[in-house]
Amino acid sequence: MITASFKAEKTLTKDTVPVDVEAVLFWKVLDPKKAALDVADYIGAISWASQTALRDIIGKTMLADMLEGREKISGELQKVIDVRTEPWGINVISVEVKDVLIPPASENAMSMQAQAERERQARVILGDSERQVAEKFGEAAKTYTDNPIALHLRAMNMLYEGLKENATIVIVPSTVVENMQLGGIAGVTALTLGLGQERADKEKGSEFGK
């Protein structure tokens, strides 16, 4: 078995990107008589057939497919070169694409494209999450519509947690206060003062603990 390396330099892909591609060819002579008589220089002929086949395949392949599907390209090269060398008594065992080099400008463009694709996917995921949240809120709204007591308790819990976590002003519409039956603004004020005193006692206890 004989190994030969061949290249295709500055060859345009299907999407017109110049690339330098290097591959390795593994072949052997099955019929020495044909190899000696049917072609003047079978080694040079194999090199020519390999480079021609590589350029043809590059011109029919998109750059992204070439970078991701080297095994597929190697298989296609083997078939094409083997068809051309078979009349000379030569069998192509395998072809391996070693390296694909692209210009720096194309690398930058591909990097920007990949970043844009990642941002697009992130926005799609975010939009899908928002849709799921909206659906859950819709389901919750239907539950509360059929169960006003549950809505009342949930509203009280939300107000309590808000006052408990934040020692700031909480603006509550008067209609909400009336619906929650907290005894008007006085009831909300008392609740706020009670939570403030409870927080102060906890902080004082922590200082003594030190």
ROZA-926815 format. One record per residue (C-alpha): x negated, y, z negated; residue number from 0; residue in one letter. Coordinates in nm, 2 decimals. Each point is the difference from the previous one (the first is absolute). Example, Ala and Ser with C-alpha at 12.3 -4.5 7.8 and 13.67 -1.06 7.14 Angstrom:
# ROZA-926815
ATOM    east   north      up   nr  rest
ATOM   -1.23   -0.45   -0.78    0     A
ATOM   -0.14    0.34    0.07    1     S
# end
This chain:
# ROZA-926815
ATOM    east   north      up   nr  rest
ATOM    0.00    0.00    0.00    0     M
ATOM   -0.13    0.34    0.09    1     I
ATOM    0.09    0.33   -0.17    2     T
ATOM    0.01    0.33    0.19    3     A
ATOM    0.09    0.35   -0.12    4     S
ATOM    0.17    0.25    0.23    5     F
ATOM    0.14    0.35   -0.03    6     K
ATOM    0.25    0.24    0.15    7     A
ATOM   -0.11    0.36   -0.06    8     E
ATOM    0.23    0.31    0.02    9     K
ATOM    0.29   -0.20    0.13   10     T
ATOM    0.35    0.15   -0.03   11     L
ATOM    0.27   -0.18   -0.18   12     T
ATOM    0.36    0.00    0.11   13     K
ATOM    0.06    0.32   -0.20   14     D
ATOM   -0.31    0.16    0.16   15     T
ATOM   -0.24   -0.02   -0.30   16     V
ATOM   -0.36   -0.07    0.10   17     P
ATOM   -0.15   -0.29   -0.19   18     V
ATOM   -0.32   -0.20   -0.02   19     D
ATOM    0.07   -0.37   -0.04   20     V
ATOM   -0.25   -0.28   -0.07   21     E
ATOM    0.08   -0.37    0.03   22     A
ATOM   -0.18   -0.33   -0.02   23     V
ATOM    0.05   -0.28    0.26   24     L
ATOM   -0.06   -0.37   -0.07   25     F
ATOM   -0.03   -0.21    0.31   26     W
ATOM   -0.16   -0.31    0.14   27     K
ATOM   -0.08   -0.15    0.34   28     V
ATOM    0.22   -0.30    0.08   29     L
ATOM   -0.11   -0.05    0.36   30     D
ATOM   -0.36    0.10    0.06   31     P
ATOM    0.03   -0.07    0.37   32     K
ATOM    0.28    0.26    0.04   33     K
ATOM   -0.17    0.25   -0.22   34     A
ATOM   -0.32   -0.03    0.21   35     A
ATOM    0.16   -0.01    0.35   36     L
ATOM    0.34    0.18   -0.01   37     D
ATOM   -0.14    0.32   -0.14   38     V
ATOM   -0.34    0.17    0.04   39     A
ATOM   -0.05    0.11   -0.36   40     D
ATOM    0.26   -0.16   -0.23   41     Y
ATOM   -0.13    0.17   -0.31   42     I
ATOM    0.03    0.34    0.16   43     G
ATOM    0.34   -0.10    0.15   44     A
ATOM    0.13   -0.10   -0.35   45     I
ATOM   -0.12    0.34   -0.14   46     S
ATOM    0.18    0.19    0.29   47     W
ATOM    0.32   -0.21   -0.05   48     A
ATOM    0.00    0.06   -0.37   49     S
ATOM   -0.05    0.38    0.02   50     Q
ATOM    0.27    0.03    0.27   51     T
ATOM    0.25   -0.21   -0.20   52     A
ATOM   -0.07    0.21   -0.31   53     L
ATOM    0.06    0.33    0.18   54     R
ATOM    0.32   -0.13    0.16   55     D
ATOM    0.14   -0.11   -0.34   56     I
ATOM   -0.10    0.32   -0.17   57     I
ATOM    0.18    0.20    0.27   58     G
ATOM    0.32   -0.20   -0.07   59     K
ATOM   -0.02    0.02   -0.38   60     T
ATOM    0.10    0.28   -0.24   61     M
ATOM   -0.27    0.11   -0.24   62     L
ATOM    0.20   -0.10   -0.31   63     A
ATOM    0.06   -0.34    0.14   64     D
ATOM   -0.37   -0.04    0.08   65     M
ATOM   -0.10    0.09   -0.35   66     L
ATOM    0.25   -0.22   -0.17   67     E
ATOM    0.01   -0.30    0.24   68     G
ATOM   -0.35   -0.09    0.08   69     R
ATOM    0.07   -0.37   -0.01   70     E
ATOM    0.27    0.04    0.26   71     K
ATOM   -0.23    0.19    0.23   72     I
ATOM   -0.27   -0.25   -0.05   73     S
ATOM    0.24   -0.28    0.11   74     G
ATOM    0.10    0.19    0.31   75     E
ATOM   -0.36    0.07    0.09   76     L
ATOM   -0.09   -0.37   -0.03   77     Q
ATOM    0.28   -0.10    0.24   78     K
ATOM   -0.08    0.27    0.26   79     V
ATOM   -0.38   -0.07    0.00   80     I
ATOM    0.05   -0.37    0.00   81     D
ATOM    0.22    0.02    0.31   82     V
ATOM   -0.27    0.20    0.18   83     R
ATOM   -0.29   -0.22   -0.10   84     T
ATOM    0.16   -0.34    0.04   85     E
ATOM   -0.07   -0.02    0.38   86     P
ATOM   -0.37    0.03   -0.10   87     W
ATOM    0.01   -0.30   -0.23   88     G
ATOM   -0.02    0.21   -0.31   89     I
ATOM    0.24   -0.03   -0.30   90     N
ATOM    0.07    0.29   -0.23   91     V
ATOM    0.02   -0.14   -0.36   92     I
ATOM    0.11    0.32   -0.18   93     S
ATOM   -0.03    0.37    0.00   94     V
ATOM   -0.02    0.22   -0.31   95     E
ATOM    0.05    0.38    0.00   96     V
ATOM   -0.27    0.13   -0.24   97     K
ATOM    0.05    0.37   -0.02   98     D
ATOM    0.23    0.27    0.13   99     V
ATOM   -0.14    0.36   -0.02  100     L
ATOM    0.21    0.31    0.05  101     I
ATOM   -0.10    0.37    0.02  102     P
ATOM    0.01    0.19   -0.33  103     P
ATOM    0.27    0.23    0.13  104     A
ATOM    0.22   -0.30    0.06  105     S
ATOM   -0.08   -0.13   -0.35  106     E
ATOM    0.12    0.33   -0.16  107     N
ATOM    0.32    0.00    0.21  108     A
ATOM    0.07   -0.36   -0.11  109     M
ATOM   -0.06    0.09   -0.36  110     S
ATOM    0.24    0.29    0.02  111     M
ATOM    0.26   -0.22    0.17  112     Q
ATOM   -0.04   -0.26   -0.27  113     A
ATOM    0.05    0.27   -0.27  114     Q
ATOM    0.31    0.13    0.17  115     A
ATOM    0.14   -0.35    0.02  116     E
ATOM   -0.06   -0.05   -0.37  117     R
ATOM    0.17    0.33   -0.08  118     E
ATOM    0.30   -0.10    0.22  119     R
ATOM    0.03   -0.33   -0.18  120     Q
ATOM   -0.02    0.17   -0.34  121     A
ATOM    0.29    0.24    0.11  122     R
ATOM    0.20   -0.30    0.12  123     V
ATOM   -0.05   -0.17   -0.33  124     I
ATOM    0.09    0.32   -0.19  125     L
ATOM    0.32    0.04    0.21  126     G
ATOM    0.10   -0.36   -0.06  127     D
ATOM   -0.05    0.05   -0.37  128     S
ATOM    0.22    0.31    0.00  129     E
ATOM    0.27   -0.19    0.19  130     R
ATOM   -0.01   -0.28   -0.26  131     Q
ATOM    0.02    0.25   -0.29  132     V
ATOM    0.29    0.18    0.17  133     A
ATOM    0.18   -0.33    0.04  134     E
ATOM   -0.05   -0.08   -0.37  135     K
ATOM    0.13    0.34   -0.10  136     F
ATOM    0.30   -0.06    0.22  137     G
ATOM    0.07   -0.33   -0.18  138     E
ATOM   -0.05    0.16   -0.34  139     A
ATOM    0.25    0.28    0.10  140     A
ATOM    0.26   -0.25    0.09  141     K
ATOM   -0.05   -0.18   -0.34  142     T
ATOM    0.03    0.33   -0.19  143     Y
ATOM    0.31    0.10    0.20  144     T
ATOM    0.18   -0.31   -0.12  145     D
ATOM   -0.13    0.03   -0.35  146     N
ATOM    0.01    0.36   -0.15  147     P
ATOM   -0.11   -0.12   -0.34  148     I
ATOM   -0.32   -0.14    0.14  149     A
ATOM   -0.06    0.34    0.18  150     L
ATOM    0.06    0.19   -0.32  151     H
ATOM   -0.25   -0.22   -0.19  152     L
ATOM   -0.26    0.03    0.28  153     R
ATOM    0.04    0.38    0.01  154     A
ATOM   -0.05    0.01   -0.38  155     M
ATOM   -0.31   -0.22    0.02  156     N
ATOM   -0.15    0.21    0.28  157     M
ATOM    0.05    0.32   -0.20  158     L
ATOM   -0.14   -0.16   -0.32  159     Y
ATOM   -0.31   -0.13    0.18  160     E
ATOM   -0.06    0.34    0.17  161     G
ATOM    0.02    0.18   -0.33  162     L
ATOM   -0.21   -0.26   -0.18  163     K
ATOM   -0.29    0.00    0.26  164     E
ATOM   -0.01    0.38    0.06  165     N
ATOM   -0.02    0.27   -0.26  166     A
ATOM    0.11    0.26    0.25  167     T
ATOM    0.33    0.15    0.11  168     I
ATOM    0.25   -0.23    0.16  169     V
ATOM    0.27    0.17    0.21  170     I
ATOM    0.32   -0.20   -0.02  171     V
ATOM    0.32    0.13    0.18  172     P
ATOM    0.29    0.07   -0.23  173     S
ATOM    0.22   -0.23    0.20  174     T
ATOM   -0.24   -0.28   -0.06  175     V
ATOM    0.00    0.07   -0.38  176     V
ATOM    0.37   -0.01   -0.01  177     E
ATOM    0.02   -0.33    0.20  178     N
ATOM   -0.25   -0.16   -0.23  179     M
ATOM    0.21    0.11   -0.31  180     Q
ATOM   -0.30    0.13   -0.19  181     L
ATOM    0.19    0.27   -0.17  182     G
ATOM   -0.09    0.28    0.23  183     G
ATOM   -0.32    0.20    0.00  184     I
ATOM   -0.03   -0.03   -0.38  185     A
ATOM   -0.01   -0.38    0.03  186     G
ATOM   -0.28    0.02    0.25  187     V
ATOM   -0.19    0.25   -0.21  188     T
ATOM    0.03   -0.22   -0.31  189     A
ATOM   -0.12   -0.30    0.19  190     L
ATOM   -0.30    0.20    0.13  191     T
ATOM   -0.09    0.13   -0.35  192     L
ATOM    0.03   -0.35   -0.14  193     G
ATOM   -0.24   -0.15    0.26  194     L
ATOM   -0.24    0.29   -0.06  195     G
ATOM    0.00   -0.06   -0.37  196     Q
ATOM   -0.06   -0.37    0.06  197     E
ATOM   -0.29    0.07    0.23  198     R
ATOM   -0.15    0.25   -0.26  199     A
ATOM    0.03   -0.26   -0.28  200     D
ATOM   -0.18   -0.26    0.22  201     K
ATOM   -0.28    0.24    0.08  202     E
ATOM   -0.04    0.10   -0.36  203     K
ATOM   -0.01   -0.36   -0.11  204     G
ATOM   -0.28   -0.06    0.26  205     S
ATOM   -0.21    0.28   -0.14  206     E
ATOM    0.03   -0.14   -0.35  207     F
ATOM   -0.10   -0.34    0.13  208     G
ATOM   -0.32    0.14    0.12  209     K
# end
